Amino acid sequence: MNYRREIDGLRAVAVLPVVLFHGGFEFISGGYAGVDVFFVISGYLITALIVQDLEKGRFSILEFYERRARRILPALFVMLAVCSVMAALWMAPSQMTTYSKALASVALFASNIFFWRNSGYFDTGSESNPLLHTWSLAVEEQFYILFPLFMLAAWRFGRSKVFWTLVLAALVSLLLTEPGWRFKAWANFYLLPTRAWELLAGSLCALWLTARPQRENDWLAAAGLAAILASFFLFDRNTPFPSFWTVLPVGGTALLILFAGPATLTGRLLAMKPFVGIGLVSYSVYLWHQPLLAFLRIRSLDAPSAELLLVAAVMSLPIGYLSWRFVEQPWRKGQGARFRSLSTARVLGCALAGLIVVVSLGAWGAVSRGFPGRFDPALVSIDNARNDTSPLTDACYIETPAAGGIDLGPLPRPECTYPAADGSVDVAILGDSHAEAISYPLMQDLKDQGVGVTTLSLAACVPFDGYWHTRARCDESVKQVLDYVKSSSLKTVILAGRYSLYVRDDGFDNGLGGVEPDQMGPKTFADPLVSGSGEAATLANGLDMMARGVRSYLDMGKTVILVYPIPEAGWSVPDRYFKERMSYPQASELTIPMPVFEARNGDVIRHFDGLSDPNLAKVDPRNVFCRKEDGVCVNASGDDVFYYDDDHLSLTGARLLTGEIVPLVLNSLGRRVGEQVSAVR
């Protein structure tokens, strides 16, 4: 196969946007699509090499795998070794545990499956995962394992049959993306079945060009480059991906492969030395950019500045060059007597041994739970706060899909209910994930008082009728909750939620470097008080929805205990407090400014203050977590961590709040604290 400089130039066009996107530079909001360009290029080059050998009758599966091992593994092993040392020095045990599992999955060519099961590509926490980018390597490696076997078996039936079989397979894979992004978004993003069509697009280009001369075309080549560049700037985190939208970068890459030759303006542009130079080292640049950015974020106490992130992103170029020059090239080209003398069996044996070592290290780190002995026990306890969560979550916290409601089944759910000694259930805890976070200790305390209690929480939905948003079709699920409450013998309903999400479209900024991404996007109200979709309309309609929602429970004859907004933190409290205590052992508290929280939630608080009814009681978490005298809200104190992430109370924090709620519940039922303990015991 003839060397094509413009293909190496195209690699540069692919890798630079990925690096900048992972660096957090929003001006290139679709930079992640550079990976899709790589997929097409990989499919093209691999297929061209396979077809070339098949036509000459010299194709060998073992030699193919040897070439792939020489190309991919040495630089990967070096990157993993350096990352593992840095992880051991800087990562908290929980991070180290996740890293270790990811490390093992990389060596098993299954990191895409691991990340599918554990994190979203665009999740905030994913930015600090040094191995997140290896998901795309796993997709390619899975393709490299399966595709040569198919070609070896199918080639005997003729080029034409192979071509049309791959066309059919690519179409099926592309069509799978449409239900995929709607119903299984992260499986759709990470897994081979919905990515295969991108690699197969390159394969089809190779089959086409190995059978006939390339027909260069300036206009089609330019259109291909324009399509790729457009995807980098038009797409963002909310673009369904992969989907029919992905045809833009994939189709653009195919056009370049098919029509951009040395005689075209686009081909000459891509063949310029700067592009070709970056393209040659693009694999190593891709390997190193994410660890550099991730460890900068891990090591920094505050969020790194844009300038620091840019420096880290740029540093991936010289480091990538060194990796290419001293690791990739010697192994790939067989430079030097040591490398030339290695037979196929020895190369594959070394590759297998290296993979086994990596898997073993990953398994060791996972089994040991991140080597906690590296740190003081108090620091380990702080890190463990991220696991200080309700054991009822799996059964009682319901994800409501955006495409429609979900059948909640018979209510109350037995696994979410602690009935009284006589079997009665008088109290329900309802809300979104903030209600879920406080439900378990609250239920335990009420159970100890002989009160029958149940709970149910809907993800990103407070239990008020008449609204939905881009993350969840709340109204359809909420209706089932309201029907249950209305027909039940419940006497008291406890309502809790992260109410700011339902009246605002932005994330929380604590003013100290803890900044959340935007949360739920546009909201729709079935019976809006104010027409329009701007900030003022969202606020007015959200507050009206909440007021009418509280009134609906009161009209059912229930006593309502309304829990005011729980102070958000803005940063992952275990992460931040761990770093602060590690850097400054004398630190004894983690706080945010109380005015910042009140500015964000003030409209909701004032609206709740204006609600009045004899059967309405209120609990203000500021009385528990905030200090007016110095104007702070406390996230952690001493060795106690009150949040398990950036806004949800840990069980430790929730137990502080239940002391405010339980007396109100008992009062609503006409009981005194401890009155019925003996009846339970």
TORZADO-761415 format. One line per field, with one value per residue (C-alpha): residue number from 1; x, y, z; residue in three letters. Coordinates in steps of 0.25 Angstrom, whole numbers, plus 5000, padded with zeros to 4 digits. Example, Ala and Ser with C-alpha at 12.3 -4.5 7.8 and 13.67 -1.06 7.14 Angstrom:
# TORZADO-761415
pos = c(1/2)
X = c(5049/5055)
Y = c(4982/4996)
Z = c(5031/5029)
code = c(ala/ser)
//
This chain:
# TORZADO-761415
pos = c(1/2/3/4/5/6/7/8/9/10/11/12/13/14/15/16/17/18/19/20/21/22/23/24/25/26/27/28/29/30/31/32/33/34/35/36/37/38/39/40/41/42/43/44/45/46/47/48/49/50/51/52/53/54/55/56/57/58/59/60/61/62/63/64/65/66/67/68/69/70/71/72/73/74/75/76/77/78/79/80/81/82/83/84/85/86/87/88/89/90/91/92/93/94/95/96/97/98/99/100/101/102/103/104/105/106/107/108/109/110/111/112/113/114/115/116/117/118/119/120/121/122/123/124/125/126/127/128/129/130/131/132/133/134/135/136/137/138/139/140/141/142/143/144/145/146/147/148/149/150/151/152/153/154/155/156/157/158/159/160/161/162/163/164/165/166/167/168/169/170/171/172/173/174/175/176/177/178/179/180/181/182/183/184/185/186/187/188/189/190/191/192/193/194/195/196/197/198/199/200/201/202/203/204/205/206/207/208/209/210/211/212/213/214/215/216/217/218/219/220/221/222/223/224/225/226/227/228/229/230/231/232/233/234/235/236/237/238/239/240/241/242/243/244/245/246/247/248/249/250/251/252/253/254/255/256/257/258/259/260/261/262/263/264/265/266/267/268/269/270/271/272/273/274/275/276/277/278/279/280/281/282/283/284/285/286/287/288/289/290/291/292/293/294/295/296/297/298/299/300/301/302/303/304/305/306/307/308/309/310/311/312/313/314/315/316/317/318/319/320/321/322/323/324/325/326/327/328/329/330/331/332/333/334/335/336/337/338/339/340/341/342/343/344/345/346/347/348/349/350/351/352/353/354/355/356/357/358/359/360/361/362/363/364/365/366/367/368/369/370/371/372/373/374/375/376/377/378/379/380/381/382/383/384/385/386/387/388/389/390/391/392/393/394/395/396/397/398/399/400/401/402/403/404/405/406/407/408/409/410/411/412/413/414/415/416/417/418/419/420/421/422/423/424/425/426/427/428/429/430/431/432/433/434/435/436/437/438/439/440/441/442/443/444/445/446/447/448/449/450/451/452/453/454/455/456/457/458/459/460/461/462/463/464/465/466/467/468/469/470/471/472/473/474/475/476/477/478/479/480/481/482/483/484/485/486/487/488/489/490/491/492/493/494/495/496/497/498/499/500/501/502/503/504/505/506/507/508/509/510/511/512/513/514/515/516/517/518/519/520/521/522/523/524/525/526/527/528/529/530/531/532/533/534/535/536/537/538/539/540/541/542/543/544/545/546/547/548/549/550/551/552/553/554/555/556/557/558/559/560/561/562/563/564/565/566/567/568/569/570/571/572/573/574/575/576/577/578/579/580/581/582/583/584/585/586/587/588/589/590/591/592/593/594/595/596/597/598/599/600/601/602/603/604/605/606/607/608/609/610/611/612/613/614/615/616/617/618/619/620/621/622/623/624/625/626/627/628/629/630/631/632/633/634/635/636/637/638/639/640/641/642/643/644/645/646/647/648/649/650/651/652/653/654/655/656/657/658/659/660/661/662/663/664/665/666/667/668/669/670/671/672/673/674/675/676/677/678/679/680/681)
X = c(5000/5006/5009/4999/5004/4990/4985/4996/4992/4978/4982/4987/4973/4967/4976/4977/4962/4962/4973/4967/4953/4959/4966/4952/4953/4938/4941/4943/4931/4931/4946/4942/4938/4953/4952/4942/4952/4962/4953/4951/4965/4968/4958/4964/4978/4976/4967/4976/4988/4979/4974/4988/4993/4980/4982/4996/4992/5002/4992/4995/4987/4999/5007/4995/4994/5009/5009/4997/5005/5017/5009/5000/5006/5020/5016/5003/5011/5021/5009/5002/5015/5017/5002/5002/5014/5007/4994/5001/5007/4995/4982/4973/4969/4955/4962/4973/4963/4955/4969/4973/4960/4962/4976/4973/4962/4971/4980/4968/4964/4951/4953/4941/4932/4938/4935/4921/4918/4924/4924/4919/4929/4924/4922/4930/4938/4942/4952/4960/4961/4975/4971/4957/4963/4966/4952/4954/4967/4958/4948/4959/4966/4953/4951/4965/4962/4950/4951/4963/4956/4944/4953/4961/4948/4940/4950/4949/4935/4940/4943/4929/4922/4931/4928/4913/4914/4921/4912/4900/4908/4911/4897/4892/4902/4898/4883/4886/4891/4877/4870/4884/4885/4871/4870/4884/4893/4906/4905/4903/4915/4925/4922/4927/4913/4909/4923/4927/4920/4931/4942/4935/4933/4949/4949/4939/4948/4960/4952/4948/4962/4970/4961/4962/4971/4967/4959/4964/4953/4956/4942/4938/4951/4949/4935/4940/4950/4939/4929/4940/4943/4928/4926/4937/4930/4915/4914/4914/4912/4897/4898/4893/4906/4908/4896/4892/4899/4912/4911/4917/4931/4931/4926/4935/4947/4942/4942/4956/4961/4954/4957/4968/4981/4994/4987/4976/4977/4972/4982/4993/4989/4988/5002/5009/5020/5014/5001/5009/5019/5008/5000/5012/5013/4998/4996/5006/5000/4987/4992/4999/4989/4978/4988/4995/4981/4975/4987/4988/4973/4976/4988/4982/4974/4966/4961/4973/4973/4971/4985/4990/4981/4986/5001/4997/4990/5002/5012/5006/5012/5027/5024/5017/5029/5039/5029/5029/5044/5049/5037/5028/5038/5049/5038/5029/5041/5050/5061/5073/5078/5070/5057/5060/5064/5050/5042/5026/5025/5034/5027/5014/5020/5025/5012/5004/5014/5012/4997/4997/5006/4997/4984/4991/4995/4981/4975/4984/4980/4965/4966/4974/4964/4974/4985/4980/4992/4999/4991/4987/4975/4967/4970/4965/4952/4950/4952/4942/4931/4928/4922/4914/4901/4887/4886/4872/4877/4876/4861/4856/4862/4856/4862/4851/4855/4854/4846/4834/4830/4833/4823/4826/4818/4810/4813/4818/4829/4832/4847/4845/4836/4837/4823/4819/4817/4802/4806/4802/4809/4807/4818/4824/4837/4837/4845/4857/4871/4872/4861/4867/4880/4873/4862/4870/4874/4861/4853/4862/4859/4844/4844/4851/4839/4829/4825/4822/4829/4832/4840/4841/4850/4850/4863/4863/4848/4841/4827/4819/4810/4811/4825/4836/4850/4861/4866/4853/4838/4834/4819/4816/4824/4819/4805/4806/4812/4801/4790/4797/4797/4783/4777/4786/4784/4797/4796/4809/4817/4832/4836/4851/4858/4869/4859/4868/4869/4855/4855/4869/4877/4891/4900/4904/4917/4922/4931/4943/4946/4935/4927/4917/4913/4899/4889/4876/4874/4860/4848/4833/4821/4808/4800/4810/4807/4816/4818/4832/4844/4854/4860/4849/4838/4845/4847/4832/4826/4835/4832/4817/4818/4824/4814/4802/4809/4810/4796/4791/4797/4790/4777/4778/4777/4792/4801/4813/4827/4834/4850/4856/4868/4879/4892/4900/4915/4919/4931/4932/4934/4942/4951/4953/4954/4964/4973/4972/4975/4987/4993/4989/4988/4984/4971/4959/4947/4942/4932/4926/4920/4906/4902/4906/4896/4886/4887/4885/4873/4867/4855/4851/4854/4845/4834/4834/4834/4821/4814/4805/4795/4792/4796/4809/4822/4836/4850/4862/4875/4882/4880/4888/4899/4901/4906/4901/4912/4923/4914/4918/4911/4919/4922/4931/4937/4948/4947/4932/4929/4914/4913/4917/4918/4916/4902/4896/4897/4904/4898/4907/4901/4887/4887/4889/4877/4867/4868/4860/4850/4846/4840/4831/4827/4823/4816/4808/4804/4800/4812/4824/4838/4840/4825/4824/4838/4834/4823/4834/4844)
Y = c(5000/5014/5023/5035/5047/5054/5042/5046/5060/5056/5049/5063/5069/5057/5058/5073/5075/5063/5068/5082/5077/5068/5081/5087/5097/5099/5107/5093/5087/5075/5072/5058/5055/5054/5040/5036/5041/5032/5020/5022/5024/5011/5003/5008/5005/4992/4987/4992/4984/4971/4972/4974/4961/4953/4957/4952/4939/4942/4947/4942/4944/4943/4952/4962/4961/4963/4976/4981/4977/4985/4997/4998/4991/4997/5011/5007/4999/5011/5021/5011/5009/5024/5026/5015/5021/5035/5028/5022/5035/5044/5036/5034/5019/5021/5027/5016/5005/5011/5013/4999/4993/5002/4997/4983/4985/4992/4980/4971/4980/4983/4997/5002/4992/4996/5011/5008/5001/5011/5025/5034/5040/5054/5053/5063/5052/5046/5058/5052/5038/5036/5024/5029/5031/5016/5013/5016/5007/4996/4998/4997/4985/4977/4981/4976/4963/4960/4967/4959/4946/4950/4954/4941/4933/4942/4946/4932/4937/4949/4963/4968/4959/4963/4978/4977/4969/4980/4990/4983/4981/4996/5000/4991/4997/5011/5008/5002/5016/5022/5014/5013/5028/5029/5017/5012/5025/5020/5006/5013/5022/5012/4999/4992/4989/5004/5008/4997/5005/5016/5006/4999/5012/5012/4997/5000/5012/5002/4991/5002/5008/4995/4991/5003/5016/5028/5038/5051/5062/5076/5079/5066/5066/5080/5076/5065/5074/5084/5073/5069/5083/5086/5075/5080/5093/5090/5077/5078/5069/5069/5064/5049/5041/5033/5035/5040/5053/5045/5043/5057/5054/5039/5043/5055/5045/5035/5047/5051/5037/5034/5048/5056/5053/5060/5068/5074/5086/5079/5068/5077/5085/5072/5068/5080/5077/5082/5073/5061/5063/5063/5052/5043/5044/5045/5031/5035/5049/5043/5033/5044/5055/5050/5045/5059/5066/5056/5057/5072/5072/5061/5068/5082/5087/5096/5094/5097/5110/5110/5114/5102/5092/5098/5096/5081/5079/5085/5077/5064/5068/5067/5056/5049/5051/5045/5033/5032/5033/5024/5014/5013/5014/5003/4993/4996/4997/4987/4997/4991/4976/4974/4977/4971/4958/4956/4945/4946/4936/4944/4957/4951/4945/4958/4964/4954/4954/4969/4969/4958/4967/4979/4971/4966/4980/4984/4973/4975/4989/4986/4975/4983/4994/5004/5002/5010/5007/5019/5029/5033/5025/5039/5042/5028/5031/5044/5037/5026/5036/5035/5021/5026/5025/5019/5004/5006/5013/5002/4998/5012/5022/5021/5026/5032/5032/5045/5037/5034/5030/5017/5007/5008/4996/4994/5005/5005/4996/4985/4987/5002/5001/4999/4996/4999/4987/4987/4987/5002/5012/5026/5034/5035/5041/5046/5055/5054/5049/5059/5052/5038/5043/5046/5035/5023/5029/5036/5023/5016/5027/5027/5012/5013/5022/5011/5019/5012/5019/5017/5024/5026/5036/5039/5043/5058/5059/5065/5059/5070/5069/5077/5078/5070/5073/5068/5058/5052/5051/5054/5056/5042/5036/5046/5043/5029/5034/5044/5034/5025/5036/5040/5026/5022/5023/5032/5043/5050/5053/5058/5065/5068/5072/5080/5090/5100/5090/5092/5107/5110/5104/5106/5098/5103/5111/5112/5124/5116/5108/5097/5099/5089/5087/5091/5082/5079/5089/5094/5090/5089/5092/5086/5098/5110/5122/5131/5128/5127/5119/5129/5130/5138/5129/5117/5123/5127/5114/5106/5113/5112/5097/5095/5103/5096/5083/5085/5089/5077/5068/5077/5076/5061/5063/5060/5067/5072/5074/5082/5081/5094/5093/5086/5094/5090/5089/5091/5081/5067/5068/5055/5059/5073/5070/5059/5068/5079/5070/5064/5077/5084/5074/5085/5087/5084/5089/5090/5101/5109/5124/5124/5136/5128/5117/5127/5135/5122/5117/5130/5130/5116/5119/5132/5125/5114/5124/5130/5116/5115/5104/5098/5085/5090/5089/5093/5089/5098/5091/5104/5103/5090/5092/5107/5117/5131/5137/5135/5133/5119/5106/5094/5082/5074/5076/5069/5054/5055/5057/5062/5060/5048/5056/5071/5072/5060/5057/5045/5037/5044/5058/5052/5048/5062/5066/5055/5061/5073/5065/5053/5062/5069/5055/5050/5063/5062/5048/5053/5045/5049/5045/5031/5028/5015/5010/4999/4995/4992/4985)
Z = c(5000/4996/5007/5007/5014/5015/5024/5034/5033/5035/5048/5053/5050/5058/5070/5073/5075/5085/5093/5094/5097/5109/5113/5115/5104/5101/5088/5081/5088/5078/5079/5084/5069/5066/5071/5060/5050/5056/5055/5040/5037/5045/5038/5025/5028/5034/5023/5012/5018/5020/5006/5000/5007/5004/4989/4990/4997/5009/5020/5034/5046/5055/5047/5047/5062/5063/5055/5064/5076/5072/5068/5080/5092/5095/5096/5104/5114/5116/5118/5128/5136/5138/5141/5151/5159/5159/5163/5175/5179/5178/5177/5189/5192/5185/5172/5173/5173/5161/5154/5157/5151/5139/5138/5137/5127/5118/5118/5115/5103/5110/5116/5108/5115/5128/5126/5120/5134/5142/5137/5126/5116/5119/5134/5142/5150/5137/5134/5146/5140/5134/5126/5121/5107/5106/5103/5088/5088/5093/5082/5072/5078/5078/5064/5061/5067/5060/5046/5041/5045/5037/5025/5025/5025/5015/5005/4997/4993/4986/4988/4983/4994/5005/5001/5001/5014/5020/5015/5021/5034/5035/5032/5043/5053/5049/5050/5064/5069/5068/5078/5085/5089/5093/5102/5106/5104/5110/5104/5090/5093/5097/5091/5078/5072/5071/5067/5057/5045/5047/5045/5034/5027/5026/5022/5010/5006/5006/4998/4988/4986/4985/4974/4965/4964/4973/4966/4972/4974/4980/4983/4990/4997/5002/5006/5014/5022/5024/5030/5040/5044/5045/5055/5064/5066/5064/5073/5088/5100/5097/5083/5082/5079/5072/5064/5050/5054/5054/5039/5038/5043/5038/5024/5024/5027/5016/5006/5009/5008/4995/4988/4995/4987/4985/4973/4981/4990/5002/5000/4999/5011/5019/5014/5019/5029/5042/5040/5036/5047/5058/5050/5051/5066/5068/5075/5086/5087/5089/5099/5108/5107/5116/5127/5127/5129/5139/5148/5148/5152/5163/5168/5168/5181/5172/5158/5149/5141/5126/5125/5133/5125/5112/5116/5120/5107/5099/5107/5101/5088/5092/5101/5090/5081/5091/5092/5077/5075/5086/5088/5076/5065/5071/5073/5060/5050/5057/5059/5066/5067/5079/5072/5059/5065/5071/5064/5063/5074/5083/5081/5084/5096/5101/5098/5106/5118/5118/5118/5129/5138/5136/5139/5151/5156/5154/5161/5173/5174/5173/5183/5193/5191/5186/5196/5207/5216/5208/5216/5230/5235/5237/5222/5218/5226/5219/5206/5210/5212/5197/5201/5213/5205/5207/5205/5200/5187/5178/5181/5185/5176/5162/5149/5141/5126/5118/5107/5116/5130/5137/5143/5158/5161/5174/5185/5195/5191/5202/5201/5203/5215/5230/5235/5250/5259/5255/5240/5238/5230/5234/5228/5214/5210/5195/5186/5177/5180/5192/5199/5196/5203/5216/5215/5222/5235/5236/5234/5244/5255/5252/5253/5266/5270/5266/5253/5240/5229/5214/5204/5189/5181/5166/5160/5156/5159/5171/5174/5169/5156/5143/5138/5131/5126/5116/5127/5131/5128/5142/5141/5137/5149/5159/5155/5160/5173/5175/5172/5183/5194/5191/5192/5204/5219/5220/5230/5228/5216/5217/5204/5200/5188/5181/5177/5171/5159/5156/5155/5149/5137/5142/5152/5165/5167/5181/5178/5183/5171/5172/5159/5155/5140/5136/5141/5134/5123/5118/5126/5121/5130/5127/5132/5132/5140/5131/5116/5110/5113/5118/5132/5138/5133/5138/5151/5152/5147/5155/5168/5164/5161/5175/5183/5176/5178/5193/5193/5186/5198/5208/5200/5201/5216/5219/5228/5220/5226/5215/5216/5211/5201/5206/5204/5192/5193/5178/5179/5183/5198/5200/5189/5193/5208/5206/5197/5208/5219/5212/5208/5221/5232/5242/5234/5242/5234/5219/5217/5206/5207/5213/5204/5191/5195/5199/5186/5178/5186/5192/5182/5187/5201/5201/5193/5204/5215/5209/5209/5221/5226/5240/5234/5228/5236/5231/5233/5229/5228/5229/5244/5244/5234/5233/5243/5243/5252/5241/5229/5225/5222/5227/5217/5227/5241/5248/5243/5240/5225/5223/5208/5199/5186/5183/5188/5194/5209/5214/5224/5234/5230/5228/5243/5247/5239/5244/5258/5253/5245/5255/5266/5255/5250/5264/5267/5254/5259/5273/5279/5288/5286/5291/5294/5286/5286/5296/5286/5275/5285)
code = c(met/asn/tyr/arg/arg/glu/ile/asp/gly/leu/arg/ala/val/ala/val/leu/pro/val/val/leu/phe/his/gly/gly/phe/glu/phe/ile/ser/gly/gly/tyr/ala/gly/val/asp/val/phe/phe/val/ile/ser/gly/tyr/leu/ile/thr/ala/leu/ile/val/gln/asp/leu/glu/lys/gly/arg/phe/ser/ile/leu/glu/phe/tyr/glu/arg/arg/ala/arg/arg/ile/leu/pro/ala/leu/phe/val/met/leu/ala/val/cys/ser/val/met/ala/ala/leu/trp/met/ala/pro/ser/gln/met/thr/thr/tyr/ser/lys/ala/leu/ala/ser/val/ala/leu/phe/ala/ser/asn/ile/phe/phe/trp/arg/asn/ser/gly/tyr/phe/asp/thr/gly/ser/glu/ser/asn/pro/leu/leu/his/thr/trp/ser/leu/ala/val/glu/glu/gln/phe/tyr/ile/leu/phe/pro/leu/phe/met/leu/ala/ala/trp/arg/phe/gly/arg/ser/lys/val/phe/trp/thr/leu/val/leu/ala/ala/leu/val/ser/leu/leu/leu/thr/glu/pro/gly/trp/arg/phe/lys/ala/trp/ala/asn/phe/tyr/leu/leu/pro/thr/arg/ala/trp/glu/leu/leu/ala/gly/ser/leu/cys/ala/leu/trp/leu/thr/ala/arg/pro/gln/arg/glu/asn/asp/trp/leu/ala/ala/ala/gly/leu/ala/ala/ile/leu/ala/ser/phe/phe/leu/phe/asp/arg/asn/thr/pro/phe/pro/ser/phe/trp/thr/val/leu/pro/val/gly/gly/thr/ala/leu/leu/ile/leu/phe/ala/gly/pro/ala/thr/leu/thr/gly/arg/leu/leu/ala/met/lys/pro/phe/val/gly/ile/gly/leu/val/ser/tyr/ser/val/tyr/leu/trp/his/gln/pro/leu/leu/ala/phe/leu/arg/ile/arg/ser/leu/asp/ala/pro/ser/ala/glu/leu/leu/leu/val/ala/ala/val/met/ser/leu/pro/ile/gly/tyr/leu/ser/trp/arg/phe/val/glu/gln/pro/trp/arg/lys/gly/gln/gly/ala/arg/phe/arg/ser/leu/ser/thr/ala/arg/val/leu/gly/cys/ala/leu/ala/gly/leu/ile/val/val/val/ser/leu/gly/ala/trp/gly/ala/val/ser/arg/gly/phe/pro/gly/arg/phe/asp/pro/ala/leu/val/ser/ile/asp/asn/ala/arg/asn/asp/thr/ser/pro/leu/thr/asp/ala/cys/tyr/ile/glu/thr/pro/ala/ala/gly/gly/ile/asp/leu/gly/pro/leu/pro/arg/pro/glu/cys/thr/tyr/pro/ala/ala/asp/gly/ser/val/asp/val/ala/ile/leu/gly/asp/ser/his/ala/glu/ala/ile/ser/tyr/pro/leu/met/gln/asp/leu/lys/asp/gln/gly/val/gly/val/thr/thr/leu/ser/leu/ala/ala/cys/val/pro/phe/asp/gly/tyr/trp/his/thr/arg/ala/arg/cys/asp/glu/ser/val/lys/gln/val/leu/asp/tyr/val/lys/ser/ser/ser/leu/lys/thr/val/ile/leu/ala/gly/arg/tyr/ser/leu/tyr/val/arg/asp/asp/gly/phe/asp/asn/gly/leu/gly/gly/val/glu/pro/asp/gln/met/gly/pro/lys/thr/phe/ala/asp/pro/leu/val/ser/gly/ser/gly/glu/ala/ala/thr/leu/ala/asn/gly/leu/asp/met/met/ala/arg/gly/val/arg/ser/tyr/leu/asp/met/gly/lys/thr/val/ile/leu/val/tyr/pro/ile/pro/glu/ala/gly/trp/ser/val/pro/asp/arg/tyr/phe/lys/glu/arg/met/ser/tyr/pro/gln/ala/ser/glu/leu/thr/ile/pro/met/pro/val/phe/glu/ala/arg/asn/gly/asp/val/ile/arg/his/phe/asp/gly/leu/ser/asp/pro/asn/leu/ala/lys/val/asp/pro/arg/asn/val/phe/cys/arg/lys/glu/asp/gly/val/cys/val/asn/ala/ser/gly/asp/asp/val/phe/tyr/tyr/asp/asp/asp/his/leu/ser/leu/thr/gly/ala/arg/leu/leu/thr/gly/glu/ile/val/pro/leu/val/leu/asn/ser/leu/gly/arg/arg/val/gly/glu/gln/val/ser/ala/val/arg)
//
